[in-house]
Amino acid sequence: ISGEDVVRETWGKKMDFLLSVIGFAVDLANVWRFPYLCYKNGGGAFLIPYVLFLFIAGMPLFYMELALGQYNREGAATVWKICPIFKGVGYTVIIIALYVGFYYNVIIAWSLYYLFASLTSELPWLNCDNPWNSPNCTEPQHINGTFLGNRTSYAKYKNTPAAEFYERRVLHIHESKGINDLGLPRWELTLCLILVVFILCFSLWKGVKSSGKVVYVTATMPYIVLLVLLIRGITLPGAMNGIRAYLHIDLKKLNNPQVWIDAATQIFFSLGAGFGVLIAFASYNKFDNNCYRDAILTSSINCITSFFSGFAVFSVLGYMAHQHHVNIKDVATEGAGLVFIIYPEAISTLPGSTFFAIVFFIMLLTLGIDSSMGGMEAVITGLSDDFKILKRNRKLFTFAVAFGTFLIALLCITNGGIFVLTLLDRYAAGTSILFGVLIEAIGVSWFYGVDRFSEDIERMMGFKPGIYWRLCWKFVSPAFLLLAVIASIVTSGDLRYDDYIFPRWSNMVGWSIALSSMLFVPIYAIYKLLILPGTFKERIAYGITPEHEHHLVKEGNVRQFKLRHWLSI
């Protein structure tokens, strides 16, 4: 251990760590993706594959990352002193976390914009007489099943005041012809984005000492607001129909493989294993902290939050369907359309709408901000553990990462910015993150060895992980991830946003972005083999032996060259 490494800072309190992990894992997808997926894929029946994947892949990977970070006390790259040839995967996940920051902060900036827009007695998306409305704008009270006919569902109808506020006032998408016609950044959104980046910088500049306190607000606020919205939601007419639609059990849906793919990707992305964030957070824990309990607790809380938020969402969707005399399936939607169009519109029709709008957008803001903090912390911790010069200048480095993120995010707040955002969202952290975690799981459980990893955990907590966890780490989770990687490649169709189909070149650009992070794995492995000393066999031996055991390689005692190592569990 070199002199400067001796004292690694730790969390002020255990609660700082738990709330940081919960705040990171619970993000917008818990509200805007899970309830819709659950409704679309057979309601209560969807919980079967969801909970199954939580136990066989979600929790084991979550636990593995926390234990890895806590034992080695390193960020995502340098943690690979346990198997040097795999260090490239550390860079892969750090790059991916950086890419996500490029567009994720823009969604937070929209929430901030909406929050400021809500500070009026009459919400600006209530009616059609605003300068940004188009001639086709139709007041919601005139829209019902007969008006729409069979052409389109209510959620897809683009001429309500709420949809026009989002697309014409916030995005200005009508001023862009597509991804090759971006225009300049919108100044209002630029100011919101500057504020978001400033909050991030301010939260992270002192490391976990400052971010550990910010999460007391950002991780708990969504729960308070969800409760308020739920209590308001279930008292509305039609709310019960919405909740019934959310929970109706249709077991026939389980014959459809897409349902299983949806459950797998949702559990994976919702828990956020693999972005290097859990490794970074856990690396600031005390050595003997019980991260087994933490993993179970935080991953369960995350999934329960998703389920719980469905009630707040669907009670309001039921009310919308009741107001317009349409079916739930006509108002049910996911993603930005749910939280920036449908939900705000429902809120605008309630008494006290300003209050509900303000708390709703505060919820979106706090859901997003601590997830963004987590991603940025993964980048900062990951790189500053690797390059000591960055560690010495942490504050400057934090500012540099935040500022770089801001500059690239400007592309996403131009008139055609939504197209850039859609592209990044699809390619920056899709297949590549699944691939990264697959390599990480193989590196830990096969090359480093589940038995050795279990001994490390025993040194920290005084007990070995049970046979269940060891089997999941070695066989089940890697198999799950391999299938997920294949599924994500096979099911990736052409990129589109509503009716706009992206040009061919943008799919190429997307795959280049995806590959740019994944290629760190083979390139670093080749580089490592070239710089290691000795014969080819010795180089391989050094590459796959933990750094603190390199003296054994000199003696010719390489445990990875024995069959027992590969069979042990």
N, C-alpha and C positions, 0 to 999 in steps of 0.2 A: 504494500500500500504506500503510495507516494504521499509526501507531506501534506499537500493541499487537499487530499481526498478525505482526510481523517474525519472531519466533522461535516456530515451532510445535514443540511437543515431538515427539521421535521415539522409536521403539522402542529399548530398551536394546541389543538384539542382533537380527540378522536372524532368528534362530531364534524369538525371542519372537513375531514377526509370523507366521511360518509355522505355528507350533503354535497360535496363536490362530485362524487361518483354518481349520486342520484340525479343531481342537476345536469350532469353531462348526459347520462343515459336517457333521461326523460326529456324529449324534445318535441318539436312540432309534429313529427310523424306519429307520436302517440295519440295525438288529437285528430290529425287530418288524414291519417292513413289507416290505422288499425280499425276504428269503428266501421269505416266503409268496407274494408276487406272482410270483416266479420259478417256484415250484413249481406255482402255480395256472394260470399262463399258458404252459404248455408247456416248463417247465424250461429247458434250454440254449437252446431256441429264443427264449425271452424276451430273451436277451442280444443278439439281432440288433437289434430296435427300440431296446433300451436303449442299446447302444453307438452306434448311428446317431444317436439324439437327443443323446447326450453330445457327439458331434463337431459336429453341425450347429447345436445350440442351447445346450446346457449350457456347454461350454467358451467359445464366443464371448461369451456374456453374462457369464460369470465374469471373463474377460479384460477385457471392456469396463468392468465395474464397478471392477476393481482399477486400471486405467489412469486412469479418470475421477477416482477419489479421489486417486490419487497425483499426477497432474499439477496438479489444481486445489487440492489440500490443504485441502479443505473437507468438511463433513459432507453428508448427503443433500439438505438443502434449499438451502444456500448454493452448492453446486456448480453450481446452475443460473444462475450469473452468465454461463454460456456461452449461455443462451437464456432470458432472464428470464421469459417468459410461461409457461414450463413448471415454475416453482418449486413450483406446487401439488402436483406429483407427488412432490416431496421430502417435503412434509407427509403425503401419502397413505402413503408407506412407513414414515415415522416412527410415525404413528398405528397402522398395522398391527403394527409391531414391539412397540408398547406393548400392544396388545390381546392379542398372543400371550403376553406375559408374564403376563397375568391368569390364564391356565389352565395354561401350560406348567410354571410353578413348582409347581403342585399335584401334577403327576405326579412331580416330583422329591421333593416332601414324602412321597408314598406310598412311594417307594423308601427314604427315610430311615426311615419308620415300619417297613417290612419289615426294614431293617437292624437296628434296635433289637430287633425281635421275634425276630431270628435269634440273638441272643446268649444262647441257652439250649442245654442239652445235647440236649434233644429239641425239634425244631421244632414250633411250635404248630399247623401245618396238617397234622400227620401222621395224627391220628385224630379220632374223632367225640365224645370225651367232654370237650368244653369248654363253658363256659356259653353261648357264642354259637351253638352248633350247633342246627340245627332237628331236629325228630323224624324228618324224612325223610333225614337225613344217612346216607350209605352209605360204608363203608370201601372204599378203592380196590381192595383185593385181592379184594373180592366182585364187582367190576364187570368183566364181560367182554362179548364180542359177544352172547352169548345173553341176558344180563341186560338189555342195552340194547334188544335186538330191532331193529326198523326205525324206532323212534320218533325217536331223536335220535343225533347223533354224540357221542363221548366228550367232545370239546372243548366241546360245548354243554350237557352235563349239569351242572346247577347244584347238585347235592347231594353233591359230593365235599368232603372236609374243606378242600381248598385253595380251591375255589370259594366255599365258605361263609366261609372266613377272609377272603377278599377282599371279598365282597359284604356279609357280616353283621358282621364284626369291624372291617374298615377303613372301608368306605363307609357301612355302616348303611342300605343302600338299602331293606331290608325295612321300615324305619320311615317310608318316604315313598311317597305314592301317585303322585307324578309331579312335573313341574316347577312345578306350582302349590302344592306342599306341601313346602317346603324344610326348615323347622325351623331349629334353631340350629347354628352351627359346632361340629364335634366338637373337644373340647379337646385330645385327643392329637395330632390332625392340625394343630391350630392351633399347638401347640408346635413341631412339625416344620417347619411353614411359616415360623414366626418364625426358626428356625435357618437355613433355606434363604435367606431374605431377608437375614439377617445376613451369611451367607457372601458373597452377591452384593455387598452394600454394601461389605464389607471388601475384596473383590477389586477393586472398581471405583473406590473413592473417590480414589485417586491417579492415576486415568487409566491409560494404557498402561504406566506405570512399575510399577504393582502388578499389573494383570491379566496383563501379559506374563510375570510370574514364576509366577502361579498355574497357568497352562496347562501348565507343565512337568510338573505332576502330573496335571491333569485331562485333558489330551489324550493322554498316553502310557499312563495306567492301563488304559483299555479294551482296549488291544492286549495287554497282559500278561495280563489276565484272560481275554480271548477265547482266547488261546493255551492257558492252563491248562484252560479248559472244553473246548476242542477235544481236547486230549490225553486228558482224562478221558472225553470223549464217545465218541471212536472206539474206546475199549477196551470199551465196553458191548455186551452182546448185542443184536443187532438194529440196531446203529448203521449198518451198511453198507446195509441196506434203506432207511433214512431218507435216506442220502446219494444212493443210486440214485434214489429218488423225487424228490429235489431237482434232480438233473441230467438226468433222462430227457428226451430231445429229442422234442417232438411238434410238427412243423412245421405241421400242419393248424390249430393254434391261431392261426397268424398271419393266417388269413382273417377272424378276428373283430376288428372295429374296437375293441372294448373293451380288447383286449390292447395296442393301440397307444396308446390313451388312458392306460392304466395306466402304460405305459413313459414317456410324455411327462410325466405329472404327477409320477411318482416321480423322474425325473432332475431336474426343475425344483425340486421341494421339497427334494430331498436335497442339492443343491448350495447352496441358500439364496441364490441371486442375487436381488436385488430387495428385500431387507429393509432396505437402507441400511447393512447391517453391513459388507459388503466395502468400500464407499466409505469408511466411517468408519475401518476398520482400515488401509486403504491410504493414507489421508490423513496418517497418522503415519510413513510411510516416508520414507527419504531420496529426493531428487528423481530420482537416476539409478539407483535400484534396478531390477533386471530383473524387472518384474512379469509379463512374458510367460512366463518360465520358471516363476515362482511359480504362475501360473494353471494351466498344464498339470500341474505337479507335484501341487498340492493337490487339484484336481478329480479327477485319476487316483487319488490315494490314497483319496479319499472313496469312489469307486466300487469299488475293489478291496476296501476294508473291508467294504462291503455284501456283496459276493460271498463273501468269506472268512467273515463271520459266519454265513452260511447253513450252513456245515459244522458249526459249533458248535451251531447250532439244530437242524438236521435229524438229526444223530447222536443227539441226546437224544430227538427225536420218534420216531425209529426204535426206540429203546429202550422208550419208553412204549407204542408200538403192540405191541411184542413182549411186554411184561409183561401187557397186557390182551387179547392175542389179537384185536386189531382191525386194520383197515387204517390206513395212514398218513393217509389223507384224513379219518379220524375224529378224529385227535388234532391235525392241522395247523390252526393258527389264527394270527391276526395281532393286533397291537395289545396292549392291556393284558392281554387273556386269555392271550396267550403268555407275557409276562414276569412277570405277577403270579399266574397260576394254574397253567398247564401246566408251565412250567419249574421253578418252586419245588417243585411236587409231585414232579417227576422227581428233583430234587436231594434231597428228603427221604427217598427210598428208598435212597440210596447210603450206603456206609460213609463216615464223616467228613463227614456232611451239613452240620453246622454250619459247617465251614470253607468248603465250596463255596457255601453260602447267603450267607455274609458277603462273599466275594469277588464273587459275582454281583451283589449289591445295591450294593456299592461301584462296580462297573462301571456299573450303571444311573445311579447318582448322578453319576459323573464324566462319563458320556455327556451327561447333561442339563445339568449346571451350566455348562459352558463355552458351550453353545449359548444358554443363558439370559443369560449374561454378554455374549455377542455382541449379542443383541437389545437389551439394556439400553444397551450402549455406543452402538448406533446412535441410540437416542433421546437420550442425553445429549450425544453429539458433535453430532448433527444440530441439536438445539435450541440448544446453547450456542455453536455457530459463528454461529447466526442472531441470538441475543439476547445481547449482550456481558455483560449483568448476570449471566446464568447462568454464563458462563465464569468471571467473577470469583469466583463463589460455588460452584464446582464441587462441593465436598464436601457442602454443604447441598442442592444440587440433586439429587445422587446419592441422598442420603437421602430426599428428597421423592419421587422417582420410585419408589424401592424401597418406601417406606411406602404410597404410593398403590396400587401393584401388590398389596401385601399386603391392603389393605382390600377391594379388589374380588375378590381370590382367595378371600376368606373365603366368598363365595357358593358356591364350588366345593367346599368341604369341609363343607357342611351334609349332612343325611341325604339330601337329593335333589340334592346337589351334582354328582353325575355327569351329571345331565341338563343342568345349566348348562354343564358342561365340554364335553359333546357338542355343544351348540348353538354355543358359541364356537369349538370346533375346526372345525366345519363351515363357519361363516359368516365368522369374523373374518379368516381368511387364506386363503380359497379363491379365488373368482372375483376378489376385489378385488386380491390380490397379482399375479395374472396380468395383470390390467388395468394395474396400476401399472407393471409391467416392460415391457408393450407400449408404453405412453406414453413411458417412459424410453428404450426402444430407438429409437422414432420420433424423439424429441427429439434424441438424440445423432446418429443416422446420417442423418436427413433434414434436420432444421432446422439443427443445428450443422454437419453435413456430415461424411461419412466421411473425405473428403480432409483436412479441417482437423484432425479427430481423429487421423488417421494422422500428420500433421505434428507434433502435440503429442507423440505417442508417440516419434517420431524425435528430438525435442528431449530427451526423457528418456533414451532407451536407445541412440540412435545408429543405429537401423535402422527402416525403415517396416514395418508389418504387411503380410504377403503378400496377394495378391489373394484367396486363400481366405477370410481373416478379413474382408476388406472386403466381399466378396459376402455372407457370412453375416450381418454386421452390418446391411447395407442391405436385403437381401431375405429370406434364409432365416429368420433369428431372428424378425423381426416377423411373418412369415407363420405360423411355428410357434406364436408366442404368440397370434395372432389365433384360430387354430384351437383352441388350448387354452382360450381364454376362451369361445368358442362351445360347445365340448364340455362345459365345466364348468357352463354354464348349462343346456344341453339335458339332461344326465344327472343334474341335481340332482332327485332324487325327494323324497318326503316324508321328514322327519327321523324316525329311530327309534333306540331303544336296546334291543337284544334284541327282546322282544315288545311293548315299550311304544312306542306311536306318539304322537308329540308333538301337542299341540293345534294347530289352525290358527294361532292368534295367535303361537305361538312361531316359526313360519316367517316371519311378518311381522317380528317382532322381529329375527330372524336377518338378513333382507335389509336391515333398517334399519341394523344394525351394519355390514354389508358396504358399503352406500351411504354411510354416514357418513364412511368414509375416502376412497372414490372421488370424492365430490363436491368434495373440495378441488381437483381438477384444473380443472373448468370454473369454479368460483367464483373461484379465484385468478386465472385467465386474464382473466375479466371485470373483476375488481377492478384488475388491472394495466393493462388497456387504459383504464380510467376515469381512473387517476391520471397516466398518461403525458401529456406535452405535445404540442401540435401537431394537425394534421388527422388524420382517421382513418387515412389511409395512412401518415402519419409515426408514429403510435402503433404500428401493426402493425410498422413497420420497427424501431422501438426495441425492441419486444417480442421480436422474433426475432433480434436482432443481439446478439452478446456485448457485455457492458458495456464492455470495454476498446476496443471499436470504435465506440462511440456518436458519436464525433466525425465518423466517415465518413458517418453518417446525415445530419448537419447539412449535409454537402457534397452530399447527394443520391446518394451512392454506396452503394447497398444491394445486396450481392451476392445476397441471397435473392430479389430481384426479377428476377434474370437466370436464363434457362433453364439456363445452364451449371452453376450451383450444384446444381440438382436432378438433373442427369444425371451429374455427376462421381462417380467412385468411386475 
